[in-house]
């Protein structure tokens, strides 16, 4: 397992496992993965066990994770194997409808040539393929990038990459953006250039507070907040609330003798999650588990309990948007 990921320790998680609060509140989990890697397997049955551990998860959106690519044939089409695998492994899934929407990988640097890859994903997805995520994470501190998905500097400004984004827009597909917070101004340029492209910003906009950023955490928050507020001016941009259990976030949830309670999670996340909601509004925000990545820091139950506690004073309409409505609309799950 890459050192970029925190190890999942089931026994440790059980030491602080809570009961789910508001267990009848319907949820669409807007972001999770299947992993089939050396030292780390997390597939349909594993996610189903987490999703059925107490909260009322109705459906989920699957996010590309380098899983079960084809091992032969044209290189550009090999990621289509992941979409086909997810469809086959979740066929007939009910309560929740796991991977009701699928976001795959296609190399957007193919420009107009990516259209054939998108067509192949659509065919393999059998009505569930919704869009693409091609990571653009880059930082001057090279220790922050996951070597499995490292990207060159300025990829969002690359002409070929932009031509690939144009294909997504033309086909009515969405674009999931995973980048680090200093890159948010580049994403604003993309949002302006492609106003009809649904853009979903993953993991609260790439909160990074380790490495070169560790000594400047107040400045990080201030600059992140200003960039998210500026990005929110583009109506085609939405944001996923979650992904704050990763190593790069620097919250250190994994370092205690006990896993964090939902109260601790809610208190720690409050400025970040409410900052996103204040900027974008509930109708453009959606909660995500980011499992199994965030499972290195807290359990599925505790994470969703924290989301519920943070929004306890919100209206029923606002909570519907945050917990299921926005994800269902943006990813066309109805």
N, C-alpha and C positions, 0 to 999 in steps of 0.2 A: 504494500500500500504506500502511495506517495506520502512523504512527510508534509505535503500541503494539506492533507486531511487529518482530522483528529480521529483516533481510533474509537470504535464503538465498543463500550464495555457494558454488556447487558447486566451483569451482577451489580455494578456500580449504579446503573440507572434504576434498578429495582429498589435500591436503598432509599430513594426519595420519591417513589412513584405515588402520585396523588389519584384520587377519584376524579373523574371528569365532572366539571360543573356544567350546568345547563345542557345536559346530555341530549336534549331534543332539538337543539338549535341546528338547523340544516347547514352543512358546510360543503363547499366545493374547494378542494385543495388545488390551488392554482399552479403548483410546481413540485414535482418529485421526479426521481430517477429510478432506474434499475441498473445495478452494477453487476458485472460478471468479470472481475479482475482477479489477478493473482493476489490472494490474501484477503479478498473482500467480495463476497457474493451477497447481493440483496435484490431479489427478484419478486415476481408477482406475489407469491405466498408470504414473503417477508413484509412487503408493503401492506398487504391485506390484513395481516395480523396487527400492524400498527394502526391502520385506519379503522379497525373494528375494536380498538382497545377502550372505547368509552364514549367517544364523540360521534355525532351523527353525520359522518362523511357520506355524502350522496354520490359524488363523482369526483374525478381528478383529471388534471392535465399532466400528461407525461412530457418530460423535458429531456432532450438528447443528452446522452452520456457515454458516447463511444462504445456502446454495447452491441455485440453480435453483428458487427459489420460483415458484409460478404467478404470472403477471402479470395475471390477470383473475379474476373470480369473487369470492365473499365474502372479505373480508380475513382472517377467522379461519382459512379453509381454505387460504390460499395456501402456508403452510409444508408442506403435504402434498406439494407438488411436489418437495421435497427427498427425501422418502422414496421417491417413485416414481422419481425420477432415479437414486438410489443402487441401487435394485433393478434397474432396466433396465441400468445401466452395469456391474453386477457379475454379471449372470446367467451361470450356468455357471462361475463362478470356482472353481478348484480349486488347492489347495496354493499359497498359502493360500486358504481360503474367506473372501474379503474381504467385510466387512459381513455376516457371518453373523447378527449381531444389530445392530439399528438403533435408535438413540435420536434421536427427533425433537424438534421444537419445537412447543409449543402454548401459547397465552397462558392461563396458569392463572388469571388474573384474571377469566376468563369464568365462573368458578365451576362450577355445575352444567352450564352451557352448553358447557363444554369437552368433555363426553362425545361430542358429535357430531364434534368434531375428532379425538378419539382413535379413534373408529370409522372415520373416513376414513383415518387413518394406518394402522390395522390392515389395512384393505382394500388400500391401496396397498403395504403392506409384504409382502404375500403370505406371511405366517407368520414374518416376520423382525422386525417392530416389537416393541420390548421396553419402551420407556418414554419419558420426556420430560426434557429439560433446559430450564429457563427461568431464565436467569441472574439472580442477585440481587446481583452485585458492587457495593458502595458503600463509599466512604471519605470522611472529611471533607476529605482532600486530593483534590480533584477531578481532578488530573492523572493519577491512577492508573487511572481508569476508561477502558475502551475506548469511544469515542463511538458505535461501532456497536451496543454492547450495554449501555449505561449503564442502571442501575436506580435507582429512588427509594430513599431511606432507609427501612428497616424493612419491606421488601416481604414478608419471611417471616412477619411478624406481621399482614399485611393480611388481613382477613376473607374477601374474595373469593378471594385467592390460596390461603388455607387450604381454601376450598371446592373449588378446583380440585385441590388435593392429595388431598382426600377422594375425588375421582373416580378419580384414579390408584390409590389404595388399593382402591377398590371393584372396579376392573377388573383387579386383579392385575398392574399395571404398576409399573415402578420409577421412582425420581426421582434424577436426577443433580444434585448440588448444586455449583455453582461460585460461590464467594463468597470474600471475603478473611478472613484469620484473625481479625480483631477481631469478625467476625460469627458465629463458631462458637457462642457462647452462644445466639444466636437459633435456630440449627439444632438445638441440644439441645431447645429447646421444641417444635420440629416433630417430632423423633424421639419425644418423650414423648406428643405428641398423636396420632400416627399409628403405633402400634407394629407394625401389620401392613404398613406401607409399606416396601419395600426402598429404603434411602437409600444412595447411593454418593457419597462426598465426593471431588470431583475434585482432582487435583494437590496431594496431601498437605495439603489443608486451606487452600489459598490463601496460600502463603508470599509475603509482600510485605516487601521490605527496602530500598525506594527512597523518594524523596520525603520526606514527613514522618516516615517510619520509619527512614530511613537512619542517623540519628545515635543510634539506640537499638537496635542489633542484638542485643545481649545480652538486653535486656528483651523484644524481639520473640520470640526463641527460647524464653525462659522462659515467657512467656504463651501462646505457640502450643502448647508441649508440655503445659502444664497443661490447656488447653482440649481438646486431642486426647485426653488421658487421661480427662477427664470425659466427652467424647462417646463414648468407647469403652464406657462402661457401658451403652449402649443396644444391645441385640443385633441390632437391625434396621439398624445403620449399618455400612457397609464403606468402605474408603478405597483410592483409586488412588495407586500409587507412581510418580511421574513428574511431568511438567509443570514441571520445575525448570530449564528452559533458556529461560525467558521473560525479557523485559526487567524485569518487576516483581520478579523474584526477587533481582536485584542481585548475581549471582555473577560477572558480567563475562566469561563464557566467550568471548564474541564479540570481545573486545578484543585478543587476542594475535595475533602474526604467524602462529602455527600454531593449529589447532583443538585443544581439550583432548583429552588421551589418556584412555582409560578409567580409568587409575590416578588421574588428577587428578579426574575426575568422581566416582569412588567415594569418594575421600578427602573431597571437598567435600560430597557428599550424605550421607555416613555418619550424622551425627547426626539428620538429618531423616528419612531412610528407615528407619533402625533405630528411631528414636523412634516412628514409626507402627507398625512391626511389633511392638515391645515393648508398645504400648498395645492394639492390636487383635488381635494374633496373626496368624500366616500365613494362617489359614483365613478371615480377613476382609480380607485385603489382596490386591491384584492389580497387576502391573506394566503400565505404559502407555507408548507412545511419544510421544503427543501430537504426532504429525507432521501437517502440516508445521511447526507452530508452533515446536517445539523444534529444528527443523532449522537455525534461525538460529544455534544454539550448538554443535551437534555432529552427527556422522553417526549414522545408524541403527545401524550396526555398533558403533561406540564406545559408544553409549548402552546397548545391551543387554549388551555386554561388561562395562560397569560394574555393571549389575544382577547379573550372574552372579558377578563378583568379590566383591561385597558379601555374597552368600549362599553363598559357597563352603563354609563350615563348617556350613551348615544341613543337616538330615536330608533324605533323598529325599522324604519325605512333605511336609515343610514347603516344599521347593522346588516340588514338584508344585502345591501350593496357590497359591503366589505367581506362578508362571509360566503356569499354565493352569487349575487346578482351581477357584479362587474365581471367576474371570471366567466360566467355563463354567457354574457353578452359579447365580450371581446373575443372569446374563443368559439363562439357560436355553438354552444353545447345543447341548446334546446332542440 
